[in-house]
Amino acid sequence: MPTAIDGNMGSAKDLVVWLPSAKDNGS
């Protein structure tokens, strides 16, 4: 999972990057 240190905006940006990666990795 992504770790956000910038608060909600950081979380959103991490999720936008992480979700496609997770689908590609099959995780």
VENPETA-V738121 format. One line per field, one symbol per residue. ss: DSSP state (h for helix, s for strand, l for the rest). phi: phi as a letter, one per 30 degrees, with the letter a starting at -180 (. if undefined). psi: psi as a letter, one per 20 degrees, with the letter a starting at -180 (. if undefined). Layout:
ss=???
phi=???
psi=???
//
This chain:
ss=lllllllhhhhhhhhhhhhhhhhhhll
phi=.dccccidddddddddddeddddddid
psi=qqppijbghggggghhhhghggghij.
//
